[in-house]
Structure formats: structure tokens, C-alpha cells
Amino acid sequence: MTGNSGRADATGQAHTDGDEPLDPAAMYALLQNQQRSTQVQMGDFVWLITASWGVTWLLGFGALWLIDGLDGFSLPVPLAVTVFIVTLAVSGLLSAWLGFRSGRGMRGNRAAAFTGTVYGITWAVGSMAIAILGGGLRAQGMTADLAAYYYPCAYVFFAGIMYILAGAIWQAVPSLVGGVWLVVVSVAAAFVPSPHHYLFFSLAGGLGFLALSAVSVVRLRRVRAAASGAPHG
């Protein structure tokens, strides 16, 4: 049969009739370009997640601190708790949605799409698990004073671990640094007198998230520039 459109040469390198196989340099450039394109699509949502959690930490923990932390002004407990829960829920849902969205259009890389989706969902699942675990501990006798440390320390610690994982998955050094910083903040806050540990979380954690978001934007722009300037096969 002569209808075959492709063949292999003596070295086993496949190519189409009438076309020369790609030279190693061109193949390497094509691979790099594909990797950068994947990094851009998977990294598009990271800075949004960090920014949303930065706002959540500033507003949520700031509201909790305002219950007793500021002389001459006190935020009602129900309002402060509502602000904290709502901002936390919004960030968790946004993280999950962005994780799903990041996987769209990546038919050629199901593993990367799956990773992005699972990573986004894990934010929401982990946040809900911490809340449910806290409820169970309260039912078993955990005092309100201890709960005031458990919830923020657990959430910030979880966020730090998630960012360390993000840095490992997408080979992003800023995420690794930010994750380690959040883990340190979660541990250090346990030694800050109440209610000022909320202010410590709000500033150290919230501003840390926003700084990480800014760094992620700069890094994403560099990757995009490299991807657009890379030679195509």
C-alpha cells in the first residue's frame, strides 16, 4: 500500500512525506513554548486567589480584632463573625471556581487541568473541614478562648501549606516563600496575647497575601513575555 502519509527513517525518527524531521533545537524550543503556555494558563488564577485571601485576612481578622481590640469602639460580635465567615466563604468559593476555570481548554494536557481543578477545590474543602473540626472540638469542650486561637491559626497554617504545594507543583519560588511565611505567622500568632493576635493575623497574613499576589502578577507577565517570544515549531 502506498497510501501511508508517514514513515520512519533508519534511525526510527518519524516524519511526514516531503517534510524533514524537526531538528533537536527546534523540538526543544517547541517543548519550552508549550510548557510556558501551560504555566500561563495554570498561573492565571493564582494571583486572584492570593489577592482574595489577602482581602479576606485583612477584613475578616480585622473585624474580629475590632470586637475588643480598639479602645472606645467595639464591633458587635455577630457582625464581626459574619464578616469573617462571609469573606472566608467568598474566597473559598472563588478559589474553587478559578481552579475549575483554569482547566478549560487544556485538552492536550489532562494532567495539568486535573491538578489545577483539584488544587482549587482543596481550598474550599480544607476551609470547610477546619470549620467542621472546630465545631467538633467545641462540642468536646474546647473553650471559647482556645477557639479564638484554633480557628485563625488553623486557617493560616492550612493556607501556608497550600501555597507551599502550589510552589512545588508549578515550580514557583514566590509561592514557596509565601507559604513558609504563612506557616511562620500561624505559629507565631499563638504566642500573641488575645485579642491582638487577630490584628497580627490581619496585617502579617493579609499584607503577606497581597504582596504574594503582586509578585505572582510580575512573574506571570515574565512567563507570558517569554512564551510570546519563544520560537514556534
C-alpha positions in Angstrom: 0.0 0.0 0.0 1.2 3.5 -0.9 -1.4 5.5 1.0 0.6 5.9 4.2 1.2 9.6 4.9 4.1 9.0 7.3 7.2 6.9 7.5 10.3 6.4 9.7 13.9 6.7 8.6 16.7 4.4 9.5 17.1 6.0 12.9 13.5 5.4 13.8 12.7 9.1 13.7 9.2 9.7 12.4 8.3 12.3 9.9 5.8 13.0 7.1 6.5 12.5 3.4 8.1 15.5 1.9 9.0 17.0 5.3 12.2 16.9 7.2 12.0 16.0 10.9 12.4 18.8 13.4 16.0 19.3 14.5 16.7 18.9 18.2 16.9 22.7 18.8 13.5 23.3 17.3 11.9 20.5 19.2 13.4 21.8 22.4 12.1 25.3 21.7 8.6 23.9 20.9 8.6 22.0 24.1 9.6 25.0 26.1 6.9 27.1 24.4 4.3 24.5 25.3 5.4 24.4 28.9 5.3 28.2 29.1 1.8 28.2 27.6 0.7 25.7 30.3 2.3 27.8 33.0 0.4 30.9 31.8 -3.0 29.2 31.8 -2.4 27.5 35.1 -0.9 30.6 36.7 -3.6 33.0 35.5 -5.7 32.3 38.6 -3.0 32.2 41.3 -2.7 35.9 41.8 -6.5 36.2 42.0 -6.6 33.6 44.7 -3.9 35.3 46.7 -5.5 38.7 46.4 -8.9 37.4 47.5 -7.4 35.7 50.6 -5.4 38.9 51.3 -8.6 40.9 51.4 -10.3 38.1 53.5 -7.5 38.2 56.1 -7.5 42.0 56.3 -11.3 42.3 56.6 -12.1 39.1 58.4 -9.4 39.1 61.1 -9.6 42.9 61.3 -13.3 42.6 62.2 -12.6 40.0 64.9 -9.9 42.3 66.4 -12.4 45.2 66.5 -14.6 43.3 68.9 -12.3 44.1 71.8 -9.1 45.4 70.4 -9.7 49.1 70.0 -10.4 51.4 72.9 -13.6 53.4 72.5 -15.0 51.3 69.7 -16.4 47.8 69.7 -17.8 45.9 66.7 -20.8 43.7 67.7 -19.8 40.0 67.9 -22.4 38.7 65.4 -21.4 41.3 62.8 -17.7 40.6 63.2 -18.2 36.9 63.0 -20.5 37.3 60.0 -17.8 39.4 58.2 -15.2 36.8 58.9 -17.4 33.8 57.7 -18.7 35.6 54.6 -15.2 36.7 53.4 -13.8 33.3 54.1 -16.7 31.6 52.2 -16.3 34.0 49.2 -12.6 33.4 49.0 -13.1 29.6 49.2 -15.7 29.5 46.5 -13.7 31.9 44.3 -10.7 29.6 44.7 -12.7 26.5 43.7 -14.3 28.3 40.7 -10.9 29.6 39.5 -9.5 26.1 39.8 -12.2 24.7 37.6 -11.8 27.6 35.1 -8.1 27.1 34.8 -8.6 23.6 33.4 -10.7 24.8 30.4 -9.3 24.4 27.0 -6.4 22.1 28.1 -7.5 19.0 26.2 -3.9 18.2 25.4 -2.8 18.2 29.0 -5.4 16.5 31.2 -2.9 16.0 34.0 -2.3 19.8 34.3 -6.0 20.5 34.1 -6.8 17.9 36.8 -4.1 19.4 39.0 -5.5 22.9 38.7 -9.0 21.7 39.4 -8.1 19.6 42.5 -5.9 22.4 43.8 -8.8 24.9 43.6 -11.3 22.5 45.2 -8.9 21.7 48.0 -9.0 25.3 49.2 -12.8 25.1 49.7 -12.7 21.6 51.1 -9.9 22.3 53.5 -11.5 25.5 54.8 -14.8 23.7 55.4 -13.0 20.9 57.1 -11.3 23.3 59.5 -14.6 24.8 60.4 -16.3 21.5 61.0 -13.4 20.2 63.0 -13.6 23.3 65.2 -17.3 22.7 65.8 -16.5 19.2 66.9 -13.8 20.4 69.3 -16.2 22.9 70.7 -18.7 20.1 71.3 -16.0 18.2 73.1 -15.3 21.0 75.5 -12.9 23.4 73.7 -13.3 26.8 75.4 -14.1 30.0 73.5 -10.6 31.3 74.4 -8.9 28.4 72.8 -11.3 28.5 69.8 -10.2 32.1 69.3 -6.7 30.7 68.6 -7.6 27.5 66.9 -9.6 28.9 64.0 -7.2 31.6 62.8 -4.1 29.5 63.4 -5.6 26.5 61.6 -6.7 28.6 58.6 -3.4 30.4 58.2 -1.4 27.2 58.6 -3.6 25.5 56.0 -3.1 28.4 53.6 0.6 28.2 54.1 0.7 24.5 53.3 -1.4 25.1 50.2 1.0 27.8 48.9 4.0 25.5 49.5 2.2 22.8 47.5 1.5 25.4 44.7 5.1 26.3 44.6 6.1 22.7 44.3 3.5 21.9 41.6 4.1 25.0 39.4 7.8 25.5 40.4 7.0 29.0 41.7 9.6 30.2 44.3 7.4 33.1 45.4 4.6 30.7 46.4 7.1 28.6 48.4 8.3 31.7 50.2 4.8 33.0 50.8 3.7 29.6 52.1 6.6 29.3 54.5 5.8 32.9 55.7 2.2 32.0 56.5 3.2 28.9 58.4 5.5 31.0 60.5 2.7 33.6 61.0 0.3 30.9 62.2 2.7 29.5 64.7 3.9 32.9 66.0 0.3 34.2 66.4 -0.3 31.5 69.1 2.1 33.5 71.3 0.5 36.9 70.8 -1.9 37.9 73.6 -5.6 37.9 72.8 -7.3 39.8 71.0 -4.2 41.3 69.4 -3.4 38.0 67.7 -6.3 38.9 65.3 -4.6 42.1 64.4 -1.3 40.2 63.9 -3.1 37.8 61.5 -4.8 40.7 59.7 -1.6 42.6 59.0 1.0 39.9 58.7 -1.2 37.4 56.8 -3.3 39.8 54.8 -0.5 42.0 53.6 1.6 38.9 53.0 -1.1 37.6 50.7 -1.3 40.8 48.8 2.4 41.0 48.4 2.5 37.5 47.1 -0.3 38.4 44.7 1.8 41.3 43.3 4.8 39.1 42.9 2.7 36.5 41.1 1.5 39.1 38.7 5.0 40.2 37.9 6.2 36.6 37.4 3.1 35.8 35.2 3.9 38.7 32.9 7.5 37.5 32.5 6.3 34.0 31.6 3.8 35.4 29.1 6.5 37.5 27.6 8.8 34.5 27.3 6.0 32.4 25.8 5.1 35.0 23.2 8.7 35.5 22.2 9.6 31.8 22.0 10.1 30.3 18.6 7.4 28.1 17.3 7.9 24.8 15.5 
